[in-house]
Amino acid sequence: MNYRITQRAASLSPSLTLAIDAKAKQMKAEGQDVVGFGAGEPDFDTPQHIKDAAAAALAAGFTKYTPSSGTPELRQAIADKFKRENNLDYKPSQIIVSCGGKHSCYNVIMATCQEGDEVIIPAPYWLSYPEMVKLAGATPVVLQTTDQSEFKVTPEQLRAAITPRTRLFILNSPSNPTGSVYAPEEIKALGDVCVEKNVLIMSDEIYEHLLYDGASHRSVASFGPDYYEHTIIVHGFAKAWSMTGWRLGFLAAPAPIAQAIDAVQSHSTSNPNSFAQKGAVAALNGPQDHLPKWLAEFDRRRRFAHEKLNSIPGVTCCNARGAFYLFPNISGTGLKSTEFCARLLQAEKVAAVPGIAFGADDYIRISYATSLANIEKGLERMDCFVRRLGK
Ligand SMILES: *Cc1c(COP(=O)(O)O)cnc(C)c1O
């Protein structure tokens, strides 16, 4: 049998972050003392009232298909969230609930991009964006940034990259993998370019609530009707409510795009899990008092890790005011990211993700979604590892 794999599928590489996390978990299961900095998820449990709402829905038999784009109740709760927190008016019909924020991104790209289109993606990028763009048959156009600019693209850089083929610009603030946060006026300036050049923006705002050092988040859609009309917001429950395994994300889009995605989803996954959606309503409409506690803990770890990383010779780390990642520059060690991470795991049993996965080979990603004790232990080991390299 000739198992011919389509070019579309064969052109993808499996997710390296998931692979490293799996490798670290496997070493741990074998009894090895591994410190994992690979996690792309909070280490906190889902708040109890959210679990209770889903459990009650399950017990009550809320176990059938829902409308494919989500229950009216949840879409209304999401519309209310956009009004309350972002001052944005979306009708529930403009909201699509999907099987995770990743699925929401996929739906947006599938519904807006095709052969011949270019999609502008600032690097370091979330590793799934370019792969999704390729799956859609479109071409990723990567804009390099460095720690010199806190990994932010400038409006000039964006403008210079736009061609008549440019269809979409992907903005992710706060950012995975860098933790970088664009200031509101920086967001507006990028939005100005997209509005002027008639380029759609996919704004991935899943880390909206995870901010430190007084940083603030402003959605590009909120600067006025023109911005709103050019923007599709992607969001989800994974990060601020620690619901990664629930597989629930959502998007808010101009009506024609929402309609198209509704159709795509109705023929692919259909609705996300019914009783998980009940939990999501509780997540949005219930108390948010878990968040300040989580943020205080994340912030403590962030400060410690940032200082410790900068004390390691050959390593520098710029400040990161969002998400739960730091993205230190390791070029001073003389190693590129893949070799650095492979040897670090081998020699010191510390798992970090090589920056090459995010389009930035001089960096590694450190997730601080793990205990302070682990962070102390892991970074101490990394310090020893790097000092030995120099000898
Ligand atoms: C975690 C994440 C998502 C969504 O993850 P899901 O688990 O699919 O909800 C989307 N974008 C970025 C940048 C992320 O880090």
The ligand as an SDF file (V2000), in Angstrom:
LIG
                    3D

 15 15  0  0  0  0  0  0  0  0999 V2000
   -2.3410   28.4780   25.2320 C   0  0  0  0  0  0  0  0  0  0  0  0
   -2.4830   29.3460   24.0190 C   0  0  0  0  0  0  0  0  0  0  0  0
   -3.6260   29.3230   23.2100 C   0  0  0  0  0  0  0  0  0  0  0  0
   -4.8090   28.4250   23.3870 C   0  0  0  0  0  0  0  0  0  0  0  0
   -4.6120   27.2240   23.9600 O   0  0  0  0  0  0  0  0  0  0  0  0
   -5.8320   26.2020   24.1200 P   0  0  0  0  0  0  0  0  0  0  0  0
   -5.3240   25.2240   25.1040 O   0  0  0  0  0  0  0  0  0  0  0  0
   -6.0850   25.6230   22.7710 O   0  0  0  0  0  0  0  0  0  0  0  0
   -7.0250   26.9700   24.5990 O   0  0  0  0  0  0  0  0  0  0  0  0
   -3.7080   30.2190   22.1590 C   0  0  0  0  0  0  0  0  0  0  0  0
   -2.7160   31.0720   21.8980 N   0  0  0  0  0  0  0  0  0  0  0  0
   -1.6010   31.1180   22.6410 C   0  0  0  0  0  0  0  0  0  0  0  0
   -0.5670   32.1150   22.3030 C   0  0  0  0  0  0  0  0  0  0  0  0
   -1.4360   30.2490   23.7250 C   0  0  0  0  0  0  0  0  0  0  0  0
   -0.3090   30.2780   24.4330 O   0  0  0  0  0  0  0  0  0  0  0  0
  1  2  1  0
  2  3  1  0
  2 14  2  0
  3  4  1  0
  3 10  2  0
  4  5  1  0
  5  6  1  0
  6  7  2  0
  6  8  1  0
  6  9  1  0
 10 11  1  0
 11 12  2  0
 12 13  1  0
 12 14  1  0
 14 15  1  0
M  END
$$$$
